[in-house]
Amino acid sequence: MDIENDRVSKSEDILETIHKSASTTKQSKMKTLINRFESMRTKESNTIREFYAKRYNFSSAEIRKVMN
């Protein structure tokens, strides 16, 4: 029984470590994404509509990548 409890305990520890690592990675990717989004600049030749469409398309696609 003790061997089985040790295995379960070790498995839980491994899963917890993996979860924390994945969460930290996701947070890091999200911060990078936010920084890239905020640093986007418009070109003088772009209309406001083009600029916001570009930002919207960027954010939608990138957020989906980070969240999956």
N, C-alpha and C positions, 0 to 999 in steps of 0.2 A: 504494500500500500504506500509506503513512504517513497518508493521509487516512482510510482505513478503520480503522486502529489508533487514530487520534484519536477517531473516532466511537464505537468500542467503549469506549475509556477514558472518554469523557464519559458514555456511557450507564451504565457501571458506577458512576461517581461519583454520578450522579443516583439510581440505584437504591439505593445505599448511604445517601445522604442521606434518601431517602424512608423507608427501613427504620428508620433511627435515629429519625426524627421520629415514626413510627408507634409505635415501642417506647416512646419518651418519653411520648407521649400516653397510651398504654395504662397505663403506670406511674402517671401522674398521676391517671387515672380510677380506678385501683384504690386509690390512697391516699385519694382522696375517698370512695370507697365504704366503705372500712374505717372512716374517721372517722364517716361517717353511721351505720354499723352499730353502732359502739361507743357512740355518743351516744344511741341509742334508749333510751327510758325506758318503763316500764310505767305504766299508769293504775291507780289503786286498785281500780277496778271490774273489771280484767282478772284472770283466773286465770293461774297460771303456765303452764298448757298453752296458753292463748290468746296469751300473750306470746311464748313460744318458737315457736309456729306462725307468728306474725307475723314474727319474726326470720328464721325459716327461709325463708318465702315471699319475703321481701324479698331475702335474700342470694342465693337461687337465681336469681331473675329478673334481678337487677342484675348478678350475675357473668356470666350468659349475655350480657347486653348488652355488657359491657366486653370479654369475650373474643372476641366476633365482630367 
